[in-house]
């Protein structure tokens, strides 16, 4: 299976989302594209169950 050719895309986000991306970029010494790449490649974290193990 061939991989599709890379393409540039423009995504519009809310001002608050942009602010979070910008702050994350500053803290990781990268740009917003680097933050988006990090978020896409970050491992999935499973949610912790709110139920105690003792309750059954």
NUTI-828528 format. One record per residue (C-alpha): residue number from 0; residue in one letter; x, y, z. Coordinates in steps of 0.05 Angstrom, whole numbers, plus 5000, padded with zeros to 4 digits. Layout:
N
<palum seq="NUM" type="a" x="X" y="Y" z="Z"/>
...
//
This chain:
56
<palum seq="0" type="x" x="5000" y="5000" z="5000"/>
<palum seq="1" type="x" x="5030" y="5066" z="4978"/>
<palum seq="2" type="x" x="5031" y="5125" z="5026"/>
<palum seq="3" type="x" x="4997" y="5188" z="5001"/>
<palum seq="4" type="x" x="5040" y="5247" z="4985"/>
<palum seq="5" type="x" x="5047" y="5299" z="5041"/>
<palum seq="6" type="x" x="5003" y="5360" z="5032"/>
<palum seq="7" type="x" x="4997" y="5427" z="5067"/>
<palum seq="8" type="x" x="4931" y="5440" z="5102"/>
<palum seq="9" type="x" x="4905" y="5501" z="5138"/>
<palum seq="10" type="x" x="4864" y="5489" z="5201"/>
<palum seq="11" type="x" x="4827" y="5545" z="5236"/>
<palum seq="12" type="x" x="4822" y="5540" z="5311"/>
<palum seq="13" type="x" x="4791" y="5581" z="5366"/>
<palum seq="14" type="x" x="4834" y="5635" z="5398"/>
<palum seq="15" type="x" x="4837" y="5597" z="5464"/>
<palum seq="16" type="x" x="4861" y="5534" z="5428"/>
<palum seq="17" type="x" x="4914" y="5574" z="5392"/>
<palum seq="18" type="x" x="4937" y="5603" z="5459"/>
<palum seq="19" type="x" x="4946" y="5534" z="5488"/>
<palum seq="20" type="x" x="4985" y="5511" z="5426"/>
<palum seq="21" type="x" x="5029" y="5573" z="5429"/>
<palum seq="22" type="x" x="5045" y="5564" z="5503"/>
<palum seq="23" type="x" x="5060" y="5490" z="5492"/>
<palum seq="24" type="x" x="5106" y="5508" z="5434"/>
<palum seq="25" type="x" x="5144" y="5557" z="5478"/>
<palum seq="26" type="x" x="5152" y="5507" z="5534"/>
<palum seq="27" type="x" x="5177" y="5453" z="5485"/>
<palum seq="28" type="x" x="5222" y="5502" z="5447"/>
<palum seq="29" type="x" x="5187" y="5489" z="5381"/>
<palum seq="30" type="x" x="5134" y="5520" z="5336"/>
<palum seq="31" type="x" x="5060" y="5504" z="5331"/>
<palum seq="32" type="x" x="5073" y="5454" z="5276"/>
<palum seq="33" type="x" x="5120" y="5417" z="5323"/>
<palum seq="34" type="x" x="5066" y="5416" z="5377"/>
<palum seq="35" type="x" x="5015" y="5388" z="5329"/>
<palum seq="36" type="x" x="5064" y="5334" z="5307"/>
<palum seq="37" type="x" x="5078" y="5318" z="5380"/>
<palum seq="38" type="x" x="5003" y="5312" z="5395"/>
<palum seq="39" type="x" x="4991" y="5267" z="5335"/>
<palum seq="40" type="x" x="5049" y="5221" z="5354"/>
<palum seq="41" type="x" x="5038" y="5221" z="5429"/>
<palum seq="42" type="x" x="5020" y="5153" z="5457"/>
<palum seq="43" type="x" x="4947" y="5142" z="5477"/>
<palum seq="44" type="x" x="4937" y="5144" z="5552"/>
<palum seq="45" type="x" x="4881" y="5102" z="5579"/>
<palum seq="46" type="x" x="4832" y="5133" z="5627"/>
<palum seq="47" type="x" x="4836" y="5112" z="5700"/>
<palum seq="48" type="x" x="4773" y="5079" z="5726"/>
<palum seq="49" type="x" x="4737" y="5120" z="5779"/>
<palum seq="50" type="x" x="4712" y="5056" z="5812"/>
<palum seq="51" type="x" x="4752" y="5030" z="5871"/>
<palum seq="52" type="x" x="4778" y="4959" z="5867"/>
<palum seq="53" type="x" x="4747" y="4943" z="5935"/>
<palum seq="54" type="x" x="4677" y="4957" z="5911"/>
<palum seq="55" type="x" x="4646" y="4896" z="5878"/>
//
